[in-house]
Amino acid sequence: MPKQPLDWQRKNEHIFLAEKYYQPTNPLFDEIQLIPSSLPNLTFEQVKSAIFWGSKVASSPLYINAMTGGSPQTILINQKIASLAAQLQIPMAVGSMSNYLKYPNNPEVQRSYAIVRETNQQGIIWANVSAHTNWQNAKKCVDLIAADALQVHLNSTQEIVMAEGNHDFIWLNNIQQLLEHIQVPIIIKEVGFGMSAQMANQLQQLGVQIVDISGRGGTNFAQIENTRNHQADYSFLQNFGLTTLESLLETKPLQKQMTILASGGIRSPLDVVKCLVLGAHAVGIAAPVLHILEHQSLESTTQYFAKWLQQIKEIMVLLNCSKITELKQVDYRLSVNLNNFIQQKSR
């Protein structure tokens, strides 16, 4: 096989390294304990977990977060993910579409993204671009897959560690332009390093209405890019950033002004519910999907995550919640670490 461009190879390496470093559990979610209802007063059939995304409805507050696209090898992966999302009736985001913009006339690169809409024609699909992408190019990405929303990822830490990374982070004006010109909802998304209240508030003042706090604890792009970087060692950034729970606690005061999405290290249906209890509108998963697809058939993967959707509702029964919005009223206890985190923030 002829040597591929570095931009294509990077996408393939990301997939390989994400699987290499995959962890099936995330102990960080043990830092919150939900208080169950020993006498729930509802049946499983009464639990309603569907949520609205604009004019479309998802079966669950779960979504498949951005993973890949941009090389010939990722076509089949995105086709499988799109099929999974269609079967589960939940949203999915494609990975960064930078390679589509860099190679607009390459049919395989284009198809690595377009296959998603071809496979999931009626589904909820989100495009994905960097925060330095201008609105004209962002619109091309939205149009290619008839996207229902646009994820704009903030990946400064990843870029710093990446040997070929871009260190130009003058993004605020560009985000403002995207908000003014893009007609679909815009989701400002971290990539695994969490989001502080100060950052969320700054975005809210710009006019951003939806953020994905994407905390530390899942796929670690500092670790991945450090593995790829043979010029310098950035292993000291491996635990950099806020966890998903810390980010949710940070942004809790802004939940009435913004839609908060949670992702980063979600490894079980209980992790999903814990995020919903802390106020997330919906919860994203990525690495678990890639991991199960790597080791099982598409049919088995669909059955696996269909069980997740059922188990989310079963946990809601245990918490005596018939609707997603009721989960915000569930009582919980935080670990000493998280309590200290909150107290230091309040000083």
C-alpha positions as MATLAB code, in Angstrom:
seq = 'MPKQPLDWQRKNEHIFLAEKYYQPTNPLFDEIQLIPSSLPNLTFEQVKSAIFWGSKVASSPLYINAMTGGSPQTILINQKIASLAAQLQIPMAVGSMSNYLKYPNNPEVQRSYAIVRETNQQGIIWANVSAHTNWQNAKKCVDLIAADALQVHLNSTQEIVMAEGNHDFIWLNNIQQLLEHIQVPIIIKEVGFGMSAQMANQLQQLGVQIVDISGRGGTNFAQIENTRNHQADYSFLQNFGLTTLESLLETKPLQKQMTILASGGIRSPLDVVKCLVLGAHAVGIAAPVLHILEHQSLESTTQYFAKWLQQIKEIMVLLNCSKITELKQVDYRLSVNLNNFIQQKSR';
ca = [
       0.000    0.000    0.000;
       1.386    3.456   -0.908;
       2.327    5.628    2.041;
      -0.635    7.734    3.150;
      -0.557   11.442    3.998;
       0.284   12.171    7.632;
      -3.223   13.591    8.194;
      -4.752   10.259    7.179;
      -2.283    8.194    9.145;
      -2.942   10.252   12.287;
      -6.631    9.298   12.153;
      -5.695    5.616   11.942;
      -3.188    5.965   14.794;
      -5.829    7.643   16.975;
      -8.120    4.638   16.532;
      -5.320    2.185   17.287;
      -4.088    4.043   20.378;
      -7.575    4.717   21.730;
      -8.138    0.960   21.752;
      -4.659    0.247   23.119;
      -5.216    2.489   26.141;
      -8.898    1.649   26.655;
      -9.942    1.083   30.275;
     -13.218   -0.830   30.837;
     -13.991    0.946   34.116;
     -13.587    4.473   35.436;
     -13.127    4.672   39.223;
     -13.556    8.460   39.109;
     -17.322    7.919   38.979;
     -17.161    6.169   42.364;
     -16.708    9.649   43.846;
     -20.463   10.207   43.733;
     -22.984    7.927   45.434;
     -26.676    8.114   44.517;
     -29.242    7.672   47.271;
     -31.761    5.047   46.113;
     -35.454    4.903   46.819;
     -36.163    1.656   48.648;
     -39.862    2.080   47.949;
     -40.204    3.263   44.331;
     -43.763    3.998   43.311;
     -43.735    3.320   39.569;
     -43.338    0.556   36.999;
     -40.678    0.155   34.331;
     -43.309    0.876   31.663;
     -43.970    4.273   33.220;
     -40.385    5.427   32.761;
     -39.907    7.729   29.757;
     -36.332    8.270   28.668;
     -36.804    9.878   25.241;
     -35.516   13.433   24.791;
     -35.915   16.056   22.073;
     -33.113   17.372   19.891;
     -34.823   20.191   18.018;
     -37.602   18.649   15.948;
     -36.199   15.113   16.263;
     -36.554   12.683   19.159;
     -33.930   10.312   20.568;
     -34.918    7.177   22.429;
     -32.537    7.913   25.305;
     -30.377   10.690   26.793;
     -27.363    8.833   25.391;
     -25.403    9.891   22.301;
     -22.355    8.550   20.475;
     -19.640   11.158   20.610;
     -17.121   12.136   17.942;
     -14.530    9.517   17.104;
     -13.238    9.253   13.580;
     -13.324    9.884    9.849;
     -10.840   11.295    7.375;
      -9.062    8.238    6.003;
     -10.050    5.270    3.835;
      -9.673    2.920    6.798;
     -12.317    4.799    8.796;
     -15.133    4.380    6.271;
     -16.237    0.996    7.616;
     -15.933    2.130   11.237;
     -18.185    5.140   10.682;
     -20.642    3.007    8.733;
     -20.931    0.630   11.693;
     -21.297    3.468   14.195;
     -23.995    5.078   12.066;
     -25.859    1.781   11.837;
     -25.598    1.367   15.610;
     -26.961    4.875   16.196;
     -29.833    4.211   13.779;
     -30.791    0.975   15.508;
     -30.652    2.559   18.967;
     -32.300    5.785   17.747;
     -29.729    8.008   19.440;
     -27.576   10.875   18.066;
     -24.041   10.429   16.821;
     -21.236   12.827   15.937;
     -18.589   12.241   13.303;
     -14.961   12.858   14.118;
     -13.099   16.012   13.146;
     -13.820   16.872    9.505;
     -10.516   18.666    8.981;
      -9.387   16.102    6.415;
     -12.517   16.669    4.344;
     -11.619   20.356    4.180;
      -7.976   19.584    3.379;
      -8.779   16.908    0.765;
     -12.219   17.983   -0.563;
     -11.802   16.156   -3.849;
     -10.660   12.829   -2.442;
     -13.616   10.441   -2.728;
     -12.502    8.104    0.071;
     -11.949   10.878    2.593;
     -15.294   12.417    1.686;
     -17.028    9.058    1.935;
     -15.581    8.414    5.406;
     -17.979   11.122    6.607;
     -20.790   10.947    4.039;
     -21.308    7.235    4.774;
     -22.827    8.239    8.100;
     -25.798   10.047    6.561;
     -26.135    7.413    3.852;
     -26.415    4.743    6.534;
     -28.556    6.700    8.996;
     -30.787    8.789    6.747;
     -33.350    9.894    9.340;
     -31.080    9.989   12.375;
     -29.645   12.814   14.448;
     -26.126   13.460   13.154;
     -23.633   16.103   14.204;
     -20.772   17.489   12.149;
     -17.470   18.255   13.868;
     -14.863   20.953   13.233;
     -12.025   22.665   15.061;
     -12.587   26.026   16.727;
     -10.284   27.643   14.157;
     -12.449   26.522   11.193;
     -14.075   29.497    9.479;
     -17.828   29.537    9.060;
     -17.713   28.986    5.288;
     -15.808   25.724    5.713;
     -17.915   24.732    8.706;
     -21.009   25.128    6.521;
     -19.475   22.786    3.939;
     -19.068   20.163    6.653;
     -22.648   20.610    7.842;
     -23.935   20.364    4.271;
     -21.912   17.236    3.418;
     -23.742   15.121    5.993;
     -26.934   17.192    6.324;
     -25.968   17.648    9.960;
     -28.559   18.433   12.618;
     -25.938   20.250   14.731;
     -22.288   21.241   14.604;
     -19.765   20.249   17.249;
     -16.896   22.731   17.562;
     -14.093   21.065   19.464;
     -11.664   22.826   21.798;
      -8.481   20.765   21.728;
      -5.706   23.116   22.815;
      -4.068   20.537   25.115;
      -4.081   17.924   22.366;
      -2.569   20.401   19.894;
       0.196   21.361   22.343;
       1.235   17.727   22.799;
       0.845   16.806   19.120;
       4.186   17.018   17.304;
       2.484   18.553   14.252;
      -0.029   20.506   16.323;
      -1.325   24.010   15.692;
      -0.482   26.454   18.509;
      -2.756   29.242   17.252;
      -5.590   29.417   19.797;
      -7.181   32.762   18.902;
     -10.639   31.183   18.744;
     -13.168   33.512   20.376;
     -13.819   35.707   17.342;
     -14.132   32.676   15.114;
     -16.637   31.035   17.448;
     -18.637   34.269   17.312;
     -18.637   34.086   13.514;
     -19.803   30.480   13.601;
     -22.672   31.432   15.912;
     -23.734   34.198   13.554;
     -23.584   32.265   10.293;
     -24.246   28.580   10.948;
     -27.948   27.779   10.883;
     -27.918   24.554   12.906;
     -27.311   24.431   16.681;
     -23.657   24.678   17.717;
     -22.181   22.503   20.461;
     -18.898   23.730   21.905;
     -17.050   20.606   22.975;
     -13.938   19.870   24.997;
     -11.988   16.730   24.073;
     -11.335   15.144   27.449;
      -9.812   17.864   29.603;
     -12.979   19.228   31.193;
     -14.596   22.637   31.326;
     -14.548   25.164   34.156;
     -17.371   27.464   35.193;
     -15.306   30.412   33.986;
     -14.950   28.923   30.507;
     -18.616   27.948   30.284;
     -19.654   31.404   31.444;
     -17.393   33.023   28.849;
     -18.968   30.880   26.133;
     -22.460   31.659   27.401;
     -21.726   35.387   27.170;
     -20.663   34.861   23.546;
     -24.077   33.375   22.832;
     -23.232   29.674   23.063;
     -26.247   27.686   24.223;
     -24.873   24.115   24.280;
     -21.574   22.857   25.700;
     -20.138   19.364   26.082;
     -17.873   19.508   29.127;
     -16.023   16.295   28.093;
     -13.982   15.678   31.221;
     -10.821   13.773   32.002;
     -11.160   10.048   32.628;
     -11.806    8.561   29.223;
      -9.810    8.618   25.997;
      -6.753   10.686   26.832;
      -5.475   12.689   23.877;
      -2.508   13.967   25.871;
      -1.458   10.336   26.303;
      -2.236    9.451   22.687;
      -0.380   12.400   21.187;
       2.541   11.934   23.560;
       2.872    8.376   22.282;
       2.911    9.721   18.734;
       5.344   12.512   19.578;
       8.947   11.336   19.166;
      10.416   14.834   19.592;
       9.424   15.753   23.164;
       7.960   14.182   26.297;
       4.624   15.523   27.586;
       3.773   12.667   29.940;
       3.427   15.240   32.745;
       0.136   16.332   31.115;
      -1.426   12.872   31.310;
      -3.636   13.853   34.278;
      -4.167   17.450   33.201;
      -7.622   18.976   33.346;
     -10.916   18.522   35.186;
     -12.757   15.227   35.475;
     -16.284   14.833   34.148;
     -17.788   15.042   37.635;
     -15.698   18.094   38.519;
     -16.781   19.785   35.306;
     -20.455   19.056   35.970;
     -20.181   20.463   39.485;
     -18.346   23.499   38.098;
     -21.036   24.252   35.507;
     -24.039   23.404   37.687;
     -24.911   27.086   38.306;
     -25.159   27.637   34.536;
     -27.619   24.832   33.817;
     -30.583   27.197   33.637;
     -28.834   29.352   31.031;
     -27.181   26.610   28.964;
     -27.674   23.027   27.874;
     -24.887   21.007   29.479;
     -23.832   17.741   27.840;
     -21.524   15.342   29.655;
     -18.913   12.977   28.280;
     -15.495   11.670   29.203;
     -14.909    8.253   30.719;
     -18.499    6.989   30.722;
     -18.222    3.239   31.172;
     -21.606    2.050   32.458;
     -25.316    2.925   32.542;
     -24.833    4.011   36.159;
     -22.176    6.523   35.043;
     -24.744    7.898   32.598;
     -27.367    8.323   35.301;
     -24.889    9.965   37.677;
     -24.201   12.612   35.039;
     -27.938   13.165   34.540;
     -28.400   13.553   38.307;
     -25.760   16.302   38.266;
     -27.740   18.114   35.604;
     -26.494   16.902   32.232;
     -29.115   17.085   29.488;
     -27.584   14.044   27.776;
     -24.462   11.896   28.056;
     -21.959   10.904   25.390;
     -19.947    7.730   24.934;
     -17.178    7.018   22.448;
     -14.425    4.585   23.470;
     -16.827    1.871   24.726;
     -18.512    1.845   21.312;
     -15.212    1.557   19.484;
     -14.018   -1.147   21.892;
     -17.091   -3.368   21.585;
     -17.185   -2.971   17.791;
     -13.525   -4.019   17.684;
     -14.232   -7.281   19.499;
     -17.827   -8.133   18.573;
     -20.130   -8.039   15.596;
     -22.344   -5.064   14.838;
     -25.377   -7.121   15.869;
     -23.820   -8.029   19.227;
     -22.718   -4.424   19.768;
     -26.247   -3.220   19.106;
     -27.630   -5.710   21.616;
     -24.990   -4.657   24.158;
     -25.909   -0.970   24.050;
     -29.630   -1.665   23.750;
     -29.185   -3.278   27.163;
     -27.603   -0.030   28.361;
     -30.728    1.875   27.326;
     -32.872   -0.582   29.256;
     -30.602   -0.431   32.299;
     -30.689    3.375   32.371;
     -34.453    3.126   32.720;
     -34.140    0.408   35.364;
     -31.857    2.640   37.427;
     -34.453    5.402   37.070;
     -36.988    3.030   38.628;
     -34.622    2.472   41.572;
     -34.427    6.238   41.980;
     -38.220    6.621   41.646;
     -37.894    8.842   38.570;
     -40.294    8.459   35.670;
     -38.723   11.263   33.585;
     -35.166   12.340   32.846;
     -35.807   15.791   34.310;
     -36.740   14.242   37.666;
     -33.224   12.849   38.054;
     -31.967   16.324   38.962;
     -33.893   15.995   42.236;
     -32.173   12.757   43.275;
     -30.159   12.987   46.477;
     -26.464   12.106   46.363;
     -23.256   12.171   48.366;
     -19.828   13.257   47.166;
     -16.422   11.896   48.094;
     -14.033   13.855   50.281;
     -12.067   14.758   47.151;
     -15.076   16.243   45.379;
     -16.242   18.009   48.528;
     -12.811   19.590   48.867;
     -12.952   20.581   45.213;
     -16.270   22.391   45.751;
     -15.148   24.087   48.961;
     -11.958   25.402   47.385;
     -13.970   26.767   44.491;
     -16.283   28.651   46.858;
     -13.438   30.452   48.631;
];
